[in-house]
Amino acid sequence: MSTTAPHPADHPTESGATTAGTDGGNVTGAGWNPAAADCPSRRLFTTLGDRWNMLILLSLEAGPLRYRDLRGHVDGISEKVLSGRLATLVDDGLLTRTAYPEIPPRVVYELSALGRSALLPVHELFDWTVAHMSEVAAHQVHPAV
């Protein structure tokens, strides 16, 4: 007798609702509804969709960096924003943070395996942006009526 494990989308969320749906609403093929406030995918969408987070992930693609080096790679990011985004990326398992017991203290950030796997969609979005930048700019200059 074979059994099939339920899809994660069929598990209840914090509110008790399931993320799978059959009402014809905004539900993806996997049964997740990222438009629903209690969909588990929402936090990750927010994390990956953040411009600073994408730039941090891309900056770490070549290898680990110290905080001050990351600050130099990501032009325009404030110290407060960088610190917050790094903490979120570490909490979500996309980065590792290694503190070395030295004087002065040295902290290095590096992509985890999970973070490295997130680079594929980040690169795809970047490639799409480059391919369509002039088209988007044309709409910004001459909005459609």
C-alpha positions in Angstrom: 0.0 0.0 0.0 1.5 3.3 -1.0 0.7 6.6 0.8 1.4 10.1 -0.4 2.6 12.7 2.0 0.4 15.8 2.0 1.7 18.9 0.2 3.0 21.6 2.6 0.3 23.9 1.3 -2.3 21.6 2.8 -1.1 22.2 6.3 -2.9 24.8 8.3 -1.4 28.2 8.7 -1.2 30.2 12.0 -4.8 31.3 11.5 -5.9 27.7 11.0 -6.7 28.1 7.3 -5.0 26.0 4.7 -3.0 27.6 1.9 -4.4 25.2 -0.7 -7.6 26.3 -2.4 -10.0 25.4 -5.0 -12.0 28.6 -5.2 -10.4 29.7 -8.4 -8.7 32.6 -6.6 -5.1 33.6 -6.9 -3.6 30.2 -6.2 -0.5 28.8 -7.9 -0.2 25.3 -9.3 1.4 24.1 -6.1 -1.6 25.3 -4.1 0.1 28.2 -2.4 -1.6 31.6 -2.4 1.1 34.2 -2.0 -1.6 36.9 -2.0 -3.1 35.6 1.2 -1.8 37.3 4.3 -1.2 34.0 6.2 0.5 32.2 3.3 3.9 30.8 4.5 5.6 31.9 1.3 4.9 35.6 2.0 7.9 36.2 4.3 10.3 34.6 1.8 8.8 36.6 -1.1 9.3 39.7 0.9 12.9 38.7 1.7 13.9 37.7 -1.8 12.0 40.6 -3.4 13.8 43.2 -1.4 16.3 45.2 -3.5 18.9 45.4 -0.8 18.7 41.6 -0.1 19.1 40.8 -3.8 22.2 43.1 -4.0 23.6 41.5 -0.9 23.1 38.0 -2.3 24.7 39.0 -5.6 27.7 40.6 -3.8 28.4 37.4 -1.8 28.3 35.2 -4.9 32.0 35.5 -5.5 32.8 34.5 -1.9 32.6 35.5 1.8 32.9 39.2 2.7 33.3 41.2 5.9 30.6 43.7 6.9 32.6 46.7 5.8 33.4 45.1 2.4 29.7 44.3 1.8 29.0 48.0 2.6 31.4 48.9 -0.2 29.8 46.5 -2.6 26.3 47.6 -2.1 26.4 51.3 -3.0 23.9 53.5 -1.1 22.9 51.1 1.7 23.0 52.6 5.2 24.6 50.8 8.1 21.3 50.3 9.8 19.6 48.8 6.7 22.6 46.5 6.0 22.7 45.2 9.5 18.9 44.5 9.5 19.0 42.8 6.1 22.0 40.7 7.0 20.2 39.6 10.2 17.1 38.6 8.2 19.1 36.7 5.6 21.0 34.8 8.4 17.7 34.1 10.2 16.1 32.7 7.0 19.2 30.5 6.4 20.3 32.2 3.2 23.6 33.4 4.7 26.0 32.2 7.4 27.6 34.6 9.8 31.0 33.6 11.3 32.5 35.7 14.1 36.2 35.2 14.7 37.6 35.7 18.2 40.2 38.3 17.2 41.0 41.8 18.1 39.6 43.7 16.4 36.6 41.4 16.0 36.1 40.0 12.5 32.7 38.9 11.2 32.3 37.3 7.8 29.1 36.7 5.8 28.8 33.9 3.3 26.1 32.4 1.1 24.7 29.2 2.5 23.8 26.4 0.2 20.2 27.6 0.4 21.3 31.2 -0.4 23.4 30.0 -3.4 20.3 28.2 -4.7 18.4 31.5 -4.5 20.8 33.1 -6.9 19.2 31.4 -9.9 15.9 33.3 -9.6 17.8 36.5 -8.6 19.9 36.2 -11.8 16.8 35.5 -13.9 15.1 38.6 -12.5 18.3 40.6 -13.2 18.5 39.3 -16.7 14.8 40.2 -17.3 15.4 43.7 -15.9 18.4 44.2 -18.3 16.4 42.9 -21.3 13.4 45.1 -20.6 14.9 48.2 -19.0 14.5 50.4 -22.1 10.9 49.3 -22.5 10.1 50.1 -18.9 11.9 53.5 -19.2 9.9 54.4 -22.3 6.7 53.8 -20.4 8.0 56.0 -17.5 8.7 58.8 -19.9 5.6 58.4 -22.0 2.9 56.7 -19.9 0.3 54.7 -21.7 -3.1 56.4 -21.9 
